[in-house]
């Protein structure tokens, strides 16, 4: 099958390579001409502009966008007028599902088809494959099945779910038509919200282990510091690289995220190469917004998102307000050094 790819960043370029390995014909475009040339040298058909890409695609055209959510609408404003009735646009980035619904309306007004695909797999997807969560019209999704099958992991090494009997389901292959337009990105949105929570739980738990030697440290003795009443209970020098490696085998909390954590700790036990500033690209916020609309409590996912805000210094002013109040009512002075006590 022939497909166009706009956006050749970390994931887009790897997806083109994976598609090409399965025999799909890829026509590629990116604002970075070198990214286009690199894939062209590897067998893809390069285009110097979106207009040039469209001229190289056979009808009905299928154009996949692998772009940041913030630039999708601008790209569609260029792309839509170039397409013909029956052509298909696929957004495989992390767009907001509400935007997909509106884009679907515009696409239908032009007799075009719009498909949203939540894509999970990261930089390892070239070899592992990508988990694809798809929203759109049933017949259009079926038409694109060769592309989805090529990108998805397949059954792979995942053990079959006991007693599962779903003939014809593609979920075991790693891709699924989740529903109408927006459904794919809705599922991916919640997927990423869960990801925030899992990552936060690992991070917090490892931090507790890292500080299990606090009883050996000389603590401050003053009115601003909560005393450690039983230092003898915290005398452990725990090896986090070894513990995370241990947890990878037979533990109920094993996962690919744990695999990655174990690898990072092995090469950099103190994680000195990281400042600890954690970004969020929107999906966690959107998941919480959906939970509010649905009146569904999500305290874990909310806390994980808010921790990311704090990691970027967005809680600093609130902390200053706390210090100002403590100083005002009790004459408490801030201590120099790492934040301590309450």
N, C-alpha and C positions, 0 to 999 in steps of 0.2 A: 504494500500500500504506500502511496505517496503522502507525505505530510510536510507542512511548513512549520518551522520553529522560530519564533521571535523571542530573543533573550537567551544569550549563551553564557550565562554566569556559571556558578559552581554546579548547580543542578541541571540547568538547561543543556549545557555542553555534554554532560555525562549521559543525559537522556538521549541525546542525538546519537552518541556512540553506542548505547545499548540498542536503540532502534536499528541502527545500521548493522549491528552484529546479527540481528534476526532477519535481515534482508529487506527492511523497509527503506524506501527512498526518501531522503531528507533534504529539503531545501531550507537553508538557514540564513537568518539575518540578525545582526546586532549593530548597535551604534559604534561598537569597537570593531574596526575593520580587521584588526589582528585576530580577534576571536573568530571571525568568519573565515579568515585565511587558514587558521589552524585546523578547523574542521574540514575545510575544502581540501586541504592537503591529505586528510584522512578519508576522503571519499564522498563527503557531502557536497551538495550543489550550493555554492555561495551566491548570495544576492547582495547588491550594494545599497538597496533601499527596500522599503515595504512594497512600493510599486513594482520594483523589479522582481521581488519574490512572487507576487500575485501573477505576474506574467509567465512565470516558470511552472506554476501549478496547474494541473489538469482539473477540469470540473467533474464532479462537484469538489471544490477545494476544501481542504481541512487545514486550518491554521491554528497552531498551539501557541499560546502566550505563556512564557515562563518569566514573569516580570514582577517587581515589587507592586504591591496593591496600589500604591499611590500614583503609579503611572499608567495603570491599565486603561482608565477612561480616556486619557489623552491619546493612547495608542489606538483604541477603538474608534476614536473620532476620525483618525486617518484611515483605518482599515475598513470599516463598514462601507463607506462609499465606493470602495474599490471592488467589492465582492458582488457576486451575482446570485439570484434566487437559487436556493438549494445548497449554497456553500455553508460550511460549518466553522464556527469559532470555538476554540477550547481554551478556557482559562485554567491553567494548572498551578497558579501561584496561591498565595494565602489571602485571597480576596474575602471581603465580608459578604456573607450569604445574602444579605439584604440588597447589596449592589447587584448580585447575580440576578435577582428577581427583576430588577429594573432593566438590566441589560437584556434579559430575555424578552421583555416587552418590546424594546427597541428593535431587537433582532427580528422578531416576528413581524413587526411593521415593515421590515425590509425584505420579508420572505427568506430570512436567513435562520440558521439554527445555532443555538448557543448552549454549550455544555460546560459545566463547572466541575473541576476535578481537584479534590484535595489530595495532595501528593506528599507522602511521607517516605523517608528513606535517607535523606541527607546526602552527604558526600560519598557515602558507601553504597549508594543505590546502583551505581554502574555495575558492581559485582553482585550485590545482594538482591537487587531488584527494588521496585517501588510499590508501596501499598497505595492503592488508588481508590478514592471514595468519590463516586460519580453522581452528578445530578444532570437531568436533561430528559429529552423525549426518548422513549423506549427504542423506537426504530433507528434513531440517530446513534444511540449508544451501541446498538447491535452492529451498525455499519462500521463503527470505530473499534470493534472488538479485536481485530488483529493488532492494532496499536497498543491497546490496553494489555493484551496478553503478552506482547513483546516486552513491555516495560515492567510488568508485574513479576514477582519472584517465582511464581509457580508453587507447587506443593512444597518443594524443598525438603528441609529437614524437620519441619514442624510435625509433631506427632498428630495423627488424626484425633479429633474430639470423640471420646467414647460415645457410642450409640447414635452418632450423627448420621443421618441418612437423608441427604438433600440432593438428589440427582439434578443435574443442570445448574446448580449454584456455582458461581464463579468465585465465591468468597475464599474457598480453599486455594484458589490460584493466586489470590492477592489483589483482586479488584472486584468491585461490587457497584451495581447500579442502585443507589440508595433511594432515589425518588426523583421528583420533578426538579426544575431549575432551582438552584440554591441548596438542595439537599446534600450534595457532595461537600460543599464548603461548610455547611452546618455541622456535618459529622466530623470533618477535619478540625473545625473550630473547637469542638468539645474534646476531640483527641488531643489537641495542643493544650487545652486547659488541664486535662488529666496529666499530660507530660510535665507541666509546671509543678503540679502537686507531687508527682513522683520524684522529680529532681530535687525539689525542696526538702522532701523527707530524707532522701539520701544525705543531702548536704547537712541538715540539722543533726541527724544521727551521728555522722562522722565527726562533727564538731564536738559532740558530747564525748565520744571516744577519745578524741585528741586532747581534751582537757581533763581526762581521768587521773592525771598526775597533779592536780591542783593542790592536793594535800602536802606535796613536797615543796611547794613554793612558799617563800616568805611573804605573807600578806601584810598589808597596811593595818595599823591599829589606830583608828581614829573614829570620830563621830560620823564620818561620811561613808564608812565601809562596813557592809554586813559581814560579821565574822563567820568563818567556816568552823562550825561547832565540832565536827568530827573529821579532822584532816586524815586520821588513820584509815578512813574509808575510801580515800582517793589517792592511792599510792601506785597506780598502774601506769607503766610506760608501754603503751599499746602500739603495735606496728600496723599502721593503717594499710600500707600496701599488701601486707600478708593477710590481714583480715578481709579486705575486699577480694583478694584472690580466693580465700577460703569460701566466702559467701557465693562465689560463682559456681560452686559445686554442691548440688544437692539442697541448697537453701531455698526456702519459699520466696525469698526476695530477690532471687536471681533475675537478671534481665540484660538486654543489650546496653542499657544505660549504665548498669553496674559494670559490665565488661569494659566500657569506655572509661569509667572512673578508675577501675583497677589499673588500666594501662597508663592513665595520666599520673596516678600516684607512684607507679613503678619508676617512671622516668623523672618525676619531680615531686618527691614526697611532701614538701612544704608548699607546693603549688606556687612557687616564687615567680613564675612567669605570668601569673594572672593578678590583676588588681582587684578582682571581685566585683566589678561593675557589670551587672546583669541586665541586658536589654529585654524588651518585650515588643513583639511585632503586631500586637493587636488582638490575637485570638483569645488570650486569657481575659481581656477586658470584655470582649464580645460574648464569651461564655457566661460571664457573671451577669451581663446585661440580660441575656436570654433567661438565666435562672431567676432574675428578679421578675421579669415578665411572667414567667411560669409559676412564680411563688415557690420555687424549689430551693431549699437551703444548700449552699455550697461553701461552708466555712473553710475547708481545707484549700480549695482552689482559690478562694479570695485571699487567704493568708499568704499563699505562695506568690500571688501577683503583687500584693502589697510589699512583700519582702524584696521583690525586684525593684520597686520604687525606692525603698530605703537604701538599697545597694548603690544607687546612683546619687545619693545625697539629698533626695527629695524629702527626707524626714528631718534634715538638719535644723530647719527653722523651728519646727515643732519641738525639737529637743531643746533648743535655745529658750523657747517659751517656758518649758518645764523648769529649766535652770533659773530663769528669771523669777518665776513664782516661788521656787524653793528659797532663793536668796531673799526675796521680799518678805515671806512670812516667817522664816527661821534663821536668816542670816547665813544660810548654807553657801559656801564658796565652791566653785567648780574645782575639781582636782585636775592637775596637769597629767597628761598621758592618756592611755586608752580609756574609753568610757567604762565606768564601773558603778555598781550600786544603784540605788533608787532613792 
